[in-house]
Amino acid sequence: MSETVNDIWEPHAPAAAGLRPLYAEGLDLRASGAATVRAVADGVVEVNAEGEGELRIEWRVPCVDATAFWTPEPRGTGWLPAAWSAPRRTRLADGAPIAALVGTGDVALCAFAAERPDVLAGAGVVEETGEFRCWAQAAGRLTVRIDTSGRHFARCLADLAAWWGSGRVADIPEAARRPAYSTWYSMHQDITPERVETQAALGKELGLDVIIVDDGWMTADRTRGYAHCGDWEPVSLPDTAAHVRRVHELGVRYLIWYALPFIGKDSAAYQKLGRYALAEAAHLGAIVADPRYPEVRDFLTDRLARAVEEWGMDGLKVDFVDWFARAEVPEPGPGADCAGVDEGVERLLATIRRRITAANPEAMIEHRQPYVSPGLWPYVTMIRATDCPLSPQENRQRTVDLRLAAGPVPVHSDMLMWHPAEPPEQIACHLINVLFAVPQLSVDLAAQSTAQRETIAFWLGVLRTHLDTLQLAELRPARPDLGYPLVTAVGEETVAVARYAALPVDASDPGWRTLLVANADADPVVRLTGGSGTAAVTVQDARGRIVRQGEVELDRAEPIPVPRGGLLTLRRD
């Protein structure tokens, strides 16, 4: 076959030469190196390239009826980029090599993923031809799966995530799927044992089974920044083990925060490890420690494992792992035992997980967007959406995007917060916007009114009762180009729908015995389509109070009023 060169102007990407055609039905497919392609399912192929230096796999599909380009990055989904747009480099600690071109009806015109976490990838519209071109590039060996089966884009992404997850998923403790309280937005650095225990007790009454203590526990300084990170002494939590026991006596699990890469310049640890700087973070008052050195890994592992081994905590909130993902790093010195930063990160995270699960087999570890790579799945038990305080739509989009890329790993919302005057209806909408994730709350629970507390308890109860459907069943989000105005989870006998805009709800699935419709839109008129048979109807308001009961004939149902923040429950035999 003749050798071809790239015909796309790419001002932000390396030139691609030596691409040779490969046959795959429905694709204009090319690759460099020694390349093969095989069919793994209807409309799904796997392409493998091997050779010296950089390898590229590139393909094009007609850009017909396209509506959005989906990626798991914050604010990554929506518009169709141009083929000349800057490519995205994913690394072990930053991003995930997966994407989809979505068309009308939420079908995947093309979904793809790379097997390895560290790739350079580009995608976009070819202006000259109206095609959509995608490519992935890496050194030495590269495997990519490409799905043009035309199924719902979420189903295609789920299959790609399952391909990733084979043999690499950590055991997930049941508590990792339980609603949690976080101290960050409610307390920031003003941490005391009394405040933590008060919120843990109040949260448990409402259905919050886990508490996560964030920044501030390791310093008396309250001016933010990270100059005091590194020593990880419980300055603000004296008699730590006794404090943790008191929280456990409430029936609440306890996680504590660490800014893993940061060694603050006001810490004693800086005197010991300051020479092992992967990068400077001068504006934060810290360095990023270099995990290629065993001395660094041993120190950090001992500091983090102490929380579980000595204080009896139930896990770690491991923050800022993405700071290890650097475009440029210094050459490793003679004390390093690995050349690559990714290898050092893996060794560090593996050792931390091994240590804490030896002390507590149910120990949990939280990671956060954007370090969502499947290469980190063996070391994590939950992934949280990155910070979006008081932004329900953003929290919805980020948690749904994470659900589509995180495989079996539980996805947590960013912490929910609100103004003290927030009405119950809007508090319910905050919770409905993260209905398909594990909610974290971060408000002063002691300051909530009776109505606010009733709302929290009601919706956390819904989440608990229907956990299997909401978190584990097949997820079908609609219209990624519009930020998912309707999201559905389809379980064996329960279907759950969250309605964020004035859209009809499809009741045609023959398998459901319970259909839940959570209404987060100001329009109270819920119209059901496609159903048949008789169903019992219960409508509850944001606080869980029943406002209507009766029966409905689904094939000729009138619209059902459901108040904002309320829940419609339909049951049939």
SVG drawing of the C-alpha trace seen along z (x, -y; Angstrom):
<svg xmlns="http://www.w3.org/2000/svg" viewBox="-57 -35 81 45">
<polyline fill="none" stroke="black" stroke-width="0.4" points="0.0,0.0 1.3,-3.5 2.6,-5.7 0.5,-8.8 1.2,-12.1 -1.2,-14.2 -3.2,-16.7 -4.6,-18.7 -3.1,-22.0 -2.0,-21.4 -0.3,-24.4 -0.6,-22.9 0.3,-19.3 3.3,-17.3 3.3,-16.4 2.1,-12.9 4.0,-11.2 4.2,-7.5 0.5,-6.8 -0.7,-3.8 -4.2,-2.8 -5.9,0.0 -9.3,1.5 -12.2,1.1 -15.8,0.8 -17.2,-2.7 -13.8,-4.3 -11.1,-6.0 -8.4,-4.5 -4.6,-5.0 -1.7,-4.1 2.0,-4.3 4.4,-1.6 3.5,2.1 -0.3,1.8 -3.2,4.3 -6.9,4.0 -9.4,6.6 -13.2,6.5 -14.2,7.2 -18.0,6.6 -20.4,5.3 -19.2,1.8 -16.3,2.0 -12.6,2.4 -9.4,2.5 -6.3,1.0 -2.8,1.9 0.4,0.1 4.0,1.0 7.3,-0.4 10.1,-2.8 9.4,-6.4 6.0,-8.1 3.1,-6.1 -0.2,-7.5 -3.6,-6.0 -5.9,-8.3 -9.4,-7.9 -12.3,-9.9 -16.0,-9.5 -18.7,-11.6 -19.8,-14.4 -23.5,-13.9 -26.2,-14.7 -23.5,-15.5 -24.5,-17.4 -21.7,-17.3 -18.2,-16.1 -18.1,-14.4 -15.0,-14.2 -14.8,-13.6 -13.0,-16.8 -14.7,-19.7 -16.6,-21.8 -15.2,-19.5 -18.5,-18.5 -20.6,-20.5 -19.2,-22.2 -17.5,-20.5 -13.8,-21.5 -12.0,-22.1 -9.4,-19.5 -6.7,-22.1 -7.5,-22.7 -4.8,-22.0 -4.7,-18.3 -5.0,-17.2 -2.4,-15.2 -3.6,-12.8 -1.4,-11.4 -1.7,-8.9 -2.5,-11.8 -4.5,-14.0 -7.4,-13.1 -8.6,-10.0 -8.1,-9.0 -11.7,-8.6 -14.2,-10.6 -17.2,-10.4 -18.8,-12.2 -22.5,-12.3 -25.3,-12.6 -29.0,-13.3 -30.9,-10.9 -27.8,-10.7 -26.2,-8.0 -22.4,-7.7 -21.3,-8.4 -17.9,-7.5 -16.6,-6.7 -13.0,-5.7 -10.5,-5.1 -6.8,-4.3 -5.6,-1.5 -2.7,-3.4 -3.3,-6.5 -0.5,-8.7 -1.4,-9.7 -1.6,-12.8 -5.0,-13.0 -6.8,-15.3 -10.3,-15.5 -12.2,-17.9 -14.1,-18.9 -12.2,-18.8 -13.3,-22.1 -12.4,-21.0 -14.5,-17.8 -17.1,-18.0 -15.6,-14.9 -14.7,-14.4 -11.1,-13.3 -9.7,-11.7 -6.2,-10.6 -4.1,-9.3 -0.4,-9.2 2.1,-7.6 5.6,-6.1 6.5,-2.5 3.0,-0.8 -0.5,-2.1 -3.9,-0.3 -7.2,-2.1 -10.7,-0.8 -13.1,-2.6 -16.9,-2.2 -19.1,-3.2 -22.0,-0.9 -24.5,-3.7 -25.8,-2.8 -26.6,-5.3 -23.3,-7.1 -23.4,-6.2 -23.6,-2.5 -20.6,-2.8 -18.6,-4.6 -19.6,-2.0 -18.3,0.7 -15.0,-1.2 -14.7,-1.7 -15.4,2.0 -12.5,2.8 -10.3,0.6 -11.4,2.1 -10.7,5.7 -8.5,6.9 -7.6,3.4 -10.4,2.3 -9.9,2.0 -12.4,3.5 -15.0,0.9 -16.2,0.6 -20.0,0.2 -19.4,-3.0 -17.9,-4.6 -21.4,-4.8 -22.9,-6.4 -23.7,-10.2 -21.0,-12.2 -20.5,-15.4 -17.4,-17.5 -16.0,-20.3 -14.5,-22.3 -17.2,-24.9 -18.8,-25.0 -15.6,-25.4 -12.7,-25.9 -9.6,-25.8 -11.4,-26.5 -11.3,-22.9 -11.8,-21.7 -12.8,-18.3 -16.0,-19.8 -17.2,-21.3 -16.4,-18.1 -18.2,-15.9 -21.3,-18.2 -21.6,-18.1 -21.1,-14.3 -23.9,-13.8 -26.3,-16.1 -25.4,-14.6 -25.9,-11.0 -29.5,-12.0 -30.1,-13.2 -28.5,-10.2 -24.9,-11.3 -22.8,-8.2 -19.3,-9.5 -17.5,-12.7 -14.5,-14.1 -12.3,-16.5 -10.6,-18.8 -7.8,-21.4 -6.9,-23.0 -6.5,-20.0 -2.7,-20.1 -2.1,-23.8 -3.2,-26.6 -2.8,-29.0 -6.1,-30.2 -4.9,-32.2 -5.1,-29.4 -2.2,-28.4 -0.1,-25.2 3.0,-26.4 2.1,-24.3 1.6,-21.0 4.1,-18.2 4.4,-17.4 0.8,-16.4 0.6,-16.7 -2.9,-17.0 -2.4,-20.5 -6.2,-21.3 -7.3,-17.8 -5.6,-17.0 -6.0,-13.5 -6.8,-12.4 -7.5,-8.7 -10.0,-9.5 -11.7,-12.1 -12.0,-9.5 -13.5,-7.0 -16.2,-9.5 -17.1,-10.0 -17.2,-6.2 -19.5,-5.9 -22.0,-8.0 -21.9,-5.3 -20.0,-7.6 -17.0,-6.8 -14.1,-9.3 -11.8,-10.4 -9.1,-13.0 -7.6,-15.3 -4.0,-15.3 -2.5,-17.6 -0.3,-14.7 2.3,-16.4 2.9,-19.6 5.7,-20.1 5.2,-23.5 8.2,-25.8 7.1,-26.5 7.2,-22.7 9.9,-20.7 9.5,-18.3 10.8,-20.9 14.2,-20.8 14.3,-17.1 12.7,-16.9 13.1,-20.4 15.9,-19.2 13.5,-16.7 11.4,-19.2 9.6,-18.1 8.3,-21.6 7.9,-24.9 4.5,-26.1 5.8,-29.4 2.3,-31.1 1.1,-28.3 4.2,-28.4 5.2,-24.9 7.1,-22.6 5.7,-19.5 7.6,-16.6 9.2,-14.2 7.8,-10.7 10.7,-9.1 12.7,-9.1 12.1,-6.3 12.9,-8.7 10.0,-10.9 7.6,-8.0 8.5,-6.5 8.0,-9.7 4.7,-10.5 3.4,-6.9 4.3,-7.0 2.6,-10.4 -0.7,-9.3 -0.9,-5.7 -0.6,-7.0 -4.2,-8.3 -5.5,-4.8 -2.9,-2.8 -2.5,-5.0 -5.6,-7.2 -8.2,-4.7 -9.6,-6.7 -11.5,-5.0 -9.6,-6.5 -8.0,-9.4 -9.1,-12.3 -6.0,-12.4 -5.9,-15.8 -3.9,-17.5 -2.5,-14.3 -2.8,-16.1 0.1,-18.3 2.4,-15.4 1.4,-15.6 4.0,-18.1 4.8,-18.9 8.5,-19.3 10.3,-17.7 14.0,-17.8 16.2,-14.8 16.1,-12.3 19.1,-12.5 21.2,-9.5 18.8,-8.8 15.8,-8.1 14.8,-4.6 12.5,-5.2 12.9,-7.5 9.2,-8.3 7.1,-10.4 4.0,-8.2 5.9,-5.2 6.8,-7.0 3.2,-8.1 1.9,-4.5 4.5,-3.2 3.5,-5.9 -0.3,-5.3 0.1,-1.5 2.1,-1.6 -0.3,-4.0 -3.3,-1.8 -1.5,1.4 -0.6,-0.1 -4.0,-1.5 -6.0,1.6 -3.6,3.8 -4.7,1.8 -8.4,1.5 -9.6,3.7 -12.6,1.3 -10.4,-1.8 -11.4,-4.4 -9.5,-6.7 -11.0,-9.7 -9.6,-11.2 -10.9,-14.2 -11.3,-15.4 -9.2,-15.7 -7.1,-12.7 -9.7,-10.1 -7.5,-7.8 -8.3,-4.1 -4.6,-3.6 -5.5,-4.9 -8.5,-2.7 -6.5,-0.1 -5.7,-2.9 -9.1,-4.6 -12.5,-3.9 -14.3,-7.1 -13.8,-10.0 -15.2,-13.5 -16.3,-16.2 -13.9,-19.1 -14.9,-22.3 -18.0,-24.1 -19.5,-25.7 -23.2,-26.5 -23.4,-25.5 -26.0,-22.8 -25.9,-22.5 -22.2,-22.2 -22.3,-19.6 -24.8,-17.6 -22.7,-17.8 -19.5,-16.9 -20.9,-13.9 -22.7,-12.5 -19.5,-12.9 -17.6,-11.1 -20.1,-8.3 -19.7,-7.7 -15.9,-7.4 -15.3,-6.0 -16.6,-2.4 -17.2,-0.7 -15.7,-3.5 -18.3,-5.5 -18.6,-9.1 -19.2,-11.8 -20.5,-15.2 -18.6,-18.4 -19.8,-19.4 -23.3,-20.9 -23.5,-24.3 -26.1,-27.1 -27.0,-30.4 -28.7,-30.2 -31.9,-31.6 -32.0,-28.9 -35.6,-27.6 -36.3,-23.9 -37.3,-23.6 -33.8,-24.8 -32.0,-22.6 -34.0,-19.7 -32.8,-20.8 -29.2,-20.8 -29.7,-17.1 -31.6,-16.2 -28.8,-17.6 -26.4,-15.0 -29.1,-12.2 -26.9,-9.7 -23.8,-10.3 -23.0,-10.1 -23.8,-13.5 -21.4,-15.4 -22.9,-18.2 -20.9,-21.1 -23.2,-23.5 -23.6,-24.2 -26.3,-21.6 -26.9,-23.2 -28.1,-26.4 -30.6,-24.7 -34.3,-25.3 -36.8,-22.5 -37.9,-22.7 -34.3,-22.6 -33.5,-19.6 -36.7,-17.8 -35.6,-18.3 -32.1,-17.0 -33.4,-13.9 -36.1,-13.2 -33.8,-13.2 -31.0,-11.4 -33.6,-8.7 -34.5,-8.5 -30.9,-8.1 -30.4,-5.4 -33.6,-3.4 -32.8,-3.4 -29.0,-3.3 -28.7,-0.3 -30.7,-2.0 -29.2,-5.4 -25.6,-4.4 -25.2,-1.0 -27.9,-0.6 -27.5,-1.6 -27.2,-5.4 -28.8,-7.1 -28.2,-10.8 -29.9,-12.8 -28.6,-15.7 -25.0,-16.2 -25.0,-19.3 -27.5,-20.9 -25.9,-19.8 -28.1,-16.8 -31.6,-18.3 -32.9,-14.7 -31.1,-11.8 -32.4,-8.3 -31.1,-5.2 -32.7,-1.9 -32.6,0.9 -34.2,4.3 -37.6,3.2 -37.0,-0.5 -36.4,-3.3 -35.4,-6.7 -35.6,-9.9 -34.3,-13.3 -36.0,-16.2 -34.0,-19.5 -36.1,-21.1 -39.7,-21.0 -39.4,-17.8 -41.7,-14.8 -40.8,-11.6 -40.7,-8.3 -42.7,-5.6 -42.6,-3.0 -40.0,-0.7 -42.0,2.5 -39.8,3.7 -40.4,1.2 -42.6,1.7 -41.5,-1.5 -40.9,-4.7 -39.4,-7.7 -39.5,-11.2 -37.5,-13.8 -38.5,-17.3 -35.8,-20.0 -37.5,-22.4 -39.7,-25.3 -42.4,-23.9 -44.5,-21.5 -46.3,-19.9 -44.9,-16.4 -46.1,-14.7 -45.7,-10.9 -45.4,-9.3 -45.4,-5.8 -46.7,-4.0 -49.5,-1.4 -51.5,0.1 -52.6,-1.3 -50.2,-2.8 -50.6,-4.0 -49.4,-7.6 -47.8,-9.4 -46.5,-13.0 -44.3,-14.4 -43.0,-17.9 -39.4,-18.9 -39.8,-18.0 -41.3,-14.6 -44.8,-15.6 -47.5,-13.8 -49.5,-16.2 -51.3,-13.8 -52.2,-10.1 -54.3,-8.2 -54.2,-6.1 -53.5,-6.8 -54.0,-5.0 -50.6,-5.5 -51.8,-5.3 -54.1,-8.3 -52.6,-10.0 -53.1,-13.7 -50.1,-15.7 -49.3,-15.3 -48.4,-18.3 -45.1,-17.8 -43.8,-20.7 -40.2,-22.0 -37.9,-19.8 -40.6,-17.2 -40.8,-13.5 -43.4,-11.6 -43.5,-7.8 -45.5,-5.5 -46.0,-1.8 -47.6,0.9 -48.0,4.7"/>
</svg>
